[in-house]
């Protein structure tokens, strides 16, 4: 039987190889050499890696004899879902240049569960309520991961546009001349970004609500006020403020990027950061 670490390393190497390929063909290539969207073999290769990573996620989390869900598993599941969502999204919208941003992160996250198997969760963690809470949280993490990478790509494109000469019509959404020329207009990317953030915010809200219900059932009180709860509420409040600011004041550009980044960092600290400190530094749950 092939050792588990070898399969994880294979998935990581496949992600890294595709990331290198997309870097060379999307970011470094000349304008006339940039492919129009994903080629058939690229789409098939990416799907194969996502399927392999998904099998590893199922083995590490769903099919394991005991539930071990620490920071490594959380990052692995988050990036797997993010790449899978991108693959589906690419069927309907071309986002050339996005691949070199997300695939290296997936390459780093895929082997983590083999290196850091984590500490067994308590028996109550195997219940339906906790698993539902976990699933909603991972969906929120994944969508926010895509959103922050999407915002980063937008910031890069906007910077390039500001450095280039305006189009004859003076349209700020003029397409770039270069590897990013086939991206949708900037305003279209912006609408997609806030659609992602809004959807992720719904999942984050459901995560908090199921967490409250789970805590009420298990501990007899709606919230256990600890660092995870604090950072989760701060993250939720940050994204709520961003969406309100967008609706009332039309926030966009760097303002939206700063709020998105702040909310994402707080969300990472809520679970992944705290689990890393507990598991790796303190060696306990």
ABEGO torsion letter per residue (X at the ends): XBBAAAAAAAAAAAAAAAAAAAAAAAAABBAAABBBEBBAAAAAAAAAAAAAAAAAAAAAAAABABBBBBAAAAAAAAAAAAAAAAAAAAAABBBBGAAAAAAAAAAAAAAAAAABAEBBBBAAAABAAAAAAAAAAAAAAAAAAAAAAAAAAAAAAAAAAAABBBBAAGBAABBBBEAAAABBBAAAAAAAAAAAAAAAAAAAAAAAAAAAAAAAAAAGBABBBBAAAAAAAAAAAAAAAAAAAAAAAGBBEAAAAAAAAAAAAAAAAAAAAAAAAAAAAAGBX
